[in-house]
Amino acid sequence: MSDRKAGEQIGGRYRLEQRLGCGGMGEVWLAELHGAGAFRRRVVVKLLAPERRGDQRLASMLADEARVVGLLHHPGIVPAIDYLETEEHGPVFVLEYVDGPSLRAVLKVLRRHERQMPEHIAAYIGAKVARALHAAHTAPVAIIHRDVAPDNVLLSRDGVVWLGDFGVALASDTSQPVEQAGLQVAWKVSNQSGGPKGKRAYMAPEQARGGPVGPAADLYALGKVLFECTKPGAKLCKVLERACAEDPAGRQSSGADLAAELLVACPPPIEPQAALAQWLLENVPEAMVSRAGPHGAARRSDPPPAGKPLPPEQLFKSVPPPTRLWLKVAGAALVVALVAAVGIERHKLRFVTAALAASPHGQLRVTSRQEAEVYVDGELRGMTPLTVDLPTGNHAVRLGSARMGRFRAAEVTIDDGVQSRLDVDLNE
């Protein structure tokens, strides 16, 4: 049993707040980064359990995970913040804190109420995870996750989808020997240590047999996760059945292809991130519980009832008071603004969809001579031919084919009630 306690300092700058879990490798803690002055930031700290501190194999695994995640830069992958090697605590891996539930927690609440996730929400979550997997699979040091499961998909309160926990990932460097990269054995080699890694319920057949695994194994696992999330209609079911094909060659060729197929089968709403945030707040409020604060008290993620704003002293109780007069004035103004924001946030979220529906919007019809992915304002919306609803105003559109290695960009203006058209030839 761990002898660590809340309030303990790690590495001189990380103050432990609450243990989030423990397993075979070690412990995961919610912590607070103490920077210079009054700078504070919540983070997640992974470190070996005290009784496993001398285990060099586990220390190497944690170091490998930190090195792998540090190489990945994608808005859908929980980013690495720091890595330390300390005498007292051994290796310490620090990650971004995601304020929101895991997909596993969301599914538990839905099952408790005998409900399922709408398929357009599930497809959107799946597309985001698929894009994150594609980024890992195509990185200079390519990564196979091997543990895509609801536990490792995180949903923040503002509707961002994250893929985390690369603890059993395999890495392959295409530009230098694996030994020089300092990472685990490439996926081209069968796993030889302790049987297949990952969760059996989501494991691809080739992975369960302990054979070589590639990107297709992660796509299989994601397909299984999405089948668990929703009762798919005919179009979505066809996409998921292909992802879960027995033969890896029968699955989608990449995470990008799977993401595009998901969004074509179930087109996302106009503002998918806002829609996901609102859906979480309205349908699974029990899962939306933030972790313990500086004094160990868990708090709900939804705002306090109207007329009962959060006391200002609770907002900044862990931050030393400023000493200069101008800092005091600025701090007081910030407290007033935060209290006002907390008071109106629930009402803003409640009406976000109604406001979006009532706002002026039109349509954009995108076609191309060759099949292409369509990005609008940086968001993948599907494959051509495609019609999307958009708010009025200017939008940045990008079409392209990774297979052809060609992309085209354009800016379009959407007028209220009007369908604009964009046709692109990637060969030009």
PyMOL commands that set and color helices and strands:
alter all, ss='L'
color gray80, all
select helices_A, chain A and resi 50-52+56-71+103-112+119-137+150-152+178-181+200-202+205-208+215-229+234-243+248-250+255-265+272-283+285-287+312-315+325-350+352-358
alter helices_A, ss='H'
color red, helices_A
select strands_A, chain A and resi 9-10+14-22+27-34+40-47+80-86+90-96+141-144+153-155+161-163+170-173+289-290+299-300+361-368+373-376+379-383+386-391+393-401+406-414+419-424
alter strands_A, ss='S'
color yellow, strands_A
deselect
rebuild
show_as cartoon
